[in-house]
Amino acid sequence: MKVSVIIPAYNEERLIGQTLEQVRGAMSAFDHAGWMSELIVCDNNSTDRTAELARQAGASVVFEPINQIARARNSGAAAASGDWFIFVDADSQPSLGLFQEVIDSIQCGRCVAGGSTIRLDNESPVGSRCIRVWNWLSRSFGLLAGSFIFCEAAAFRKIGGFNQELFASEELDLTRGLKRVARQTRKKLVILHRNPLVTSARKFHLYTFREYMSFLTRTLLSGGRTLKNRASCDHWYDGRR
C-alpha cells in the first residue's frame, strides 16, 4: 500500500515549514503500518520562497502556473503514485492520531473516501462558531472540508478529480462525485472526528464577517455563478496572508 500526501501551496512561506514538519511526523503512522508514502507540494505560482522551503523540507515539488486551488490539487495528484491520496491545506496540521484513523478506515475495506472535523489553531469568536456549524454539517451530511480529504486514487481519477471550473467550493463538488462512487461500489464516505484537523484561523482575522456574508449572498443570488469567477472568490486568491 502506498499513500500520497498532497499539499497545494500559494505564497505560504510563513507556514509551509511548520506544516511540513507536522505532516512528516504524522506520516510516521504509515511507516509503522508497513506502508510506503510520499509527500508532494504543488507550488501554485507562488512569488515567495514556498517552493524552495518545501524542497528543503524534503518534499517533491511540482508547479502549477494557473493560480486555482482545484488545479493545484489536480496537478499534485497527477504527479502522485499512491493507491490513496490525502489532500492537506498548507495552513493545516494533521496529527499522528488523525493519520492513524485514516489507516484504520482504509484497512476496514469499506471506505472509498473521507474527511475530518476541524479545530482552529487560535481563538476567533466568529471562526469558532462557524467551525462548530461546519463540523455539525460535515458529520450530519457527509461533507468533505477541502483542508483535509483522503480518497482512493482510482475513485479520484474516475470522477475526474477536482472540478477546474470552480474557484471555490470545489471540495463539495468532489464530495458529490465520491459519494456516487461509494454508492456504485457499496462502500462509504466517512468523517473522522476523534482527532480533528488543526487549521489556521487566519482567514477569520483577515476578513470581516460582513465580507463573508457578502460573498455568501452573492453566491446564493447568482445560483453559484460566483464560484466560477476568480475575481468573485478573492477570499482565496487576493494574497492576504
C-alpha positions as CSV (number, residue, x, y, z in Angstrom):
1,M,0.0,0.0,0.0
2,K,1.2,3.5,-0.8
3,V,-0.2,6.8,0.3
4,S,0.5,10.2,-1.4
5,V,0.1,13.3,0.7
6,I,-0.6,16.3,-1.5
7,I,-0.3,19.9,-0.3
8,P,-1.3,22.8,-2.6
9,A,0.5,26.0,-1.7
10,Y,0.4,29.6,-2.8
11,N,2.7,32.1,-1.1
12,E,2.9,30.0,2.1
13,E,6.5,30.7,3.1
14,R,5.4,31.7,6.6
15,L,3.6,28.4,7.4
16,I,4.9,25.8,4.9
17,G,7.9,24.7,7.0
18,Q,5.8,24.2,10.2
19,T,3.1,22.4,8.2
20,L,5.6,20.0,6.5
21,E,7.3,19.2,9.8
22,Q,3.9,18.3,11.3
23,V,2.9,16.3,8.3
24,R,6.2,14.4,8.3
25,G,5.6,13.4,11.9
26,A,2.1,12.3,11.2
27,M,3.3,10.3,8.2
28,S,5.3,8.0,10.5
29,A,2.0,6.3,11.0
30,F,2.4,4.8,7.5
31,D,5.9,3.6,8.4
32,H,4.5,1.8,11.4
33,A,1.9,0.2,9.3
34,G,4.5,-1.0,6.8
35,W,3.1,1.2,4.1
36,M,5.0,3.4,1.6
37,S,4.3,7.1,1.3
38,E,5.3,10.2,-0.5
39,L,4.9,14.0,0.2
40,I,4.1,16.3,-2.7
41,V,3.8,20.1,-2.6
42,C,2.2,21.8,-5.6
43,D,3.6,25.3,-5.9
44,N,0.6,27.2,-7.3
45,N,2.6,30.0,-9.0
46,S,4.0,31.4,-5.7
47,T,6.1,34.6,-5.7
48,D,7.8,33.9,-2.4
49,R,10.1,31.1,-1.1
50,T,7.3,28.4,-0.8
51,A,8.8,26.0,-3.3
52,E,12.4,26.5,-2.0
53,L,11.3,25.8,1.6
54,A,9.3,22.8,0.6
55,R,12.3,21.3,-1.2
56,Q,14.5,22.0,1.8
57,A,12.0,20.1,3.9
58,G,12.3,17.0,1.6
59,A,9.0,17.3,-0.3
60,S,8.7,16.7,-4.0
61,V,7.6,19.9,-5.6
62,V,5.5,20.3,-8.7
63,F,4.5,23.5,-10.4
64,E,1.0,24.7,-11.4
65,P,1.1,28.0,-13.3
66,I,-2.6,28.8,-13.1
67,N,-3.5,30.1,-9.7
68,Q,-6.5,28.0,-8.8
69,I,-7.0,25.6,-5.9
70,A,-8.6,22.9,-7.9
71,R,-5.8,22.9,-10.5
72,A,-3.1,22.9,-7.8
73,R,-4.7,19.8,-6.1
74,N,-5.1,18.1,-9.5
75,S,-1.5,18.8,-10.6
76,G,-0.3,17.3,-7.3
77,A,-2.4,14.2,-7.8
78,A,-1.2,13.9,-11.4
79,A,2.4,13.6,-10.0
80,A,1.4,11.2,-7.3
81,S,1.9,7.4,-7.4
82,G,-0.1,6.3,-4.3
83,D,-3.0,4.0,-4.1
84,W,-4.6,6.6,-1.8
85,F,-4.4,10.4,-1.8
86,I,-4.5,12.7,1.2
87,F,-5.0,16.4,0.4
88,V,-3.9,18.7,3.2
89,D,-4.0,22.5,3.0
90,A,-0.7,24.3,3.6
91,D,-2.1,26.1,6.7
92,S,-3.3,22.9,8.3
93,Q,-1.5,20.4,10.7
94,P,-2.8,16.8,10.8
95,S,-1.8,14.7,13.8
96,L,-0.3,11.3,14.0
97,G,-3.7,10.2,15.5
98,L,-5.6,11.5,12.5
99,F,-3.4,9.7,10.0
100,Q,-3.8,6.5,12.1
101,E,-7.6,7.0,11.8
102,V,-7.1,7.2,8.1
103,I,-5.2,3.9,8.1
104,D,-7.9,2.2,10.1
105,S,-10.6,3.5,7.7
106,I,-8.6,2.2,4.7
107,Q,-7.9,-1.2,6.3
108,C,-11.6,-1.8,7.1
109,G,-12.1,-2.2,3.3
110,R,-15.5,-0.4,3.3
111,C,-14.3,3.2,2.8
112,V,-13.7,5.0,-0.5
113,A,-13.1,8.4,0.8
114,G,-13.3,10.6,3.9
115,G,-12.5,13.8,5.7
116,S,-12.2,15.2,9.2
117,T,-13.7,17.6,11.6
118,I,-11.8,20.8,12.2
119,R,-10.3,22.8,15.1
120,L,-8.8,26.3,14.8
121,D,-5.3,26.9,15.9
122,N,-6.2,30.0,17.9
123,E,-9.2,31.8,19.2
124,S,-11.7,33.6,16.9
125,P,-15.2,34.2,18.2
126,V,-16.8,34.2,14.8
127,G,-14.5,31.5,13.5
128,S,-15.2,29.2,16.4
129,R,-19.0,29.5,15.8
130,C,-18.6,28.9,12.1
131,I,-16.4,25.8,12.7
132,R,-19.0,24.3,15.1
133,V,-21.7,24.7,12.5
134,W,-19.5,23.3,9.7
135,N,-18.5,20.3,11.8
136,W,-22.1,19.5,12.5
137,L,-23.0,19.8,8.8
138,S,-20.0,17.8,7.8
139,R,-20.8,14.9,10.2
140,S,-24.5,15.0,9.5
141,F,-24.4,15.2,5.7
142,G,-21.0,13.7,4.9
143,L,-19.4,16.8,3.6
144,L,-15.6,17.0,3.0
145,A,-13.7,20.1,4.1
146,G,-11.1,21.0,1.5
147,S,-8.4,21.3,4.2
148,F,-8.3,17.5,4.6
149,I,-9.6,14.9,2.2
150,F,-8.5,11.3,1.7
151,C,-9.7,9.1,-1.1
152,E,-8.8,6.1,-3.3
153,A,-6.7,7.2,-6.2
154,A,-8.8,5.2,-8.6
155,A,-12.0,6.8,-7.3
156,F,-10.5,10.3,-7.7
157,R,-9.5,9.6,-11.2
158,K,-12.8,8.0,-12.1
159,I,-14.7,11.2,-11.3
160,G,-12.1,13.4,-13.0
161,G,-10.6,14.9,-9.8
162,F,-11.5,18.4,-8.6
163,N,-13.7,20.5,-10.9
164,Q,-11.5,23.1,-12.6
165,E,-14.5,25.3,-13.5
166,L,-14.7,26.2,-9.8
167,F,-12.5,28.6,-8.0
168,A,-14.2,27.8,-4.6
169,S,-16.3,25.0,-3.1
170,E,-14.6,22.5,-5.4
171,E,-14.4,20.1,-2.4
172,L,-18.2,20.0,-2.2
173,D,-18.4,19.1,-5.9
174,L,-15.8,16.4,-5.2
175,T,-17.9,15.1,-2.3
176,R,-20.8,14.5,-4.7
177,G,-18.7,12.6,-7.1
178,L,-17.1,10.4,-4.4
179,K,-20.5,9.7,-2.9
180,R,-21.6,8.4,-6.4
181,V,-18.6,6.1,-6.5
182,A,-19.3,4.9,-2.9
183,R,-22.9,4.0,-3.9
184,Q,-21.7,2.2,-7.0
185,T,-19.1,0.2,-5.1
186,R,-21.2,-0.3,-1.9
187,K,-18.7,1.5,0.1
188,K,-18.9,4.6,2.2
189,L,-17.5,8.1,2.8
190,V,-16.6,8.8,6.4
191,I,-16.0,11.9,8.5
192,L,-13.3,11.3,11.2
193,H,-13.7,13.2,14.4
194,R,-11.6,11.7,17.2
195,N,-8.5,13.7,16.1
196,P,-9.8,16.9,14.5
197,L,-7.5,18.6,11.9
198,V,-5.9,21.7,13.3
199,T,-6.1,24.5,10.8
200,S,-5.2,28.2,10.7
201,A,-7.8,30.8,11.9
202,R,-6.1,33.5,9.9
203,K,-9.0,33.9,7.4
204,F,-11.3,34.8,10.3
205,H,-8.8,37.5,11.3
206,L,-8.0,38.8,7.8
207,Y,-11.6,39.0,6.5
208,T,-14.7,40.5,8.3
209,F,-18.0,38.8,8.9
210,R,-19.6,41.3,6.5
211,E,-17.2,40.2,3.7
212,Y,-18.1,36.6,4.2
213,M,-21.8,37.3,4.3
214,S,-21.5,39.5,1.1
215,F,-19.8,36.6,-0.7
216,L,-22.4,34.1,0.5
217,T,-25.3,36.4,-0.5
218,R,-23.8,37.0,-4.0
219,T,-23.2,33.2,-4.4
220,L,-26.8,32.4,-3.5
221,L,-28.3,35.1,-5.6
222,S,-26.2,34.2,-8.6
223,G,-27.1,30.5,-8.4
224,G,-23.5,29.7,-7.7
225,R,-22.0,31.5,-10.7
226,T,-19.6,33.5,-8.5
227,L,-17.9,30.2,-7.7
228,K,-16.7,30.1,-11.4
229,N,-15.4,33.6,-11.3
230,R,-11.9,34.1,-9.8
231,A,-12.4,37.8,-9.1
232,S,-15.5,37.0,-7.1
233,C,-13.6,34.5,-4.9
234,D,-11.0,36.9,-3.6
235,H,-11.0,35.4,-0.1
236,W,-9.0,32.6,-1.6
237,Y,-6.9,34.5,-4.2
238,D,-6.2,38.1,-3.2
239,G,-2.9,37.1,-1.5
240,R,-3.8,38.2,2.1
241,R,-1.7,36.1,4.5
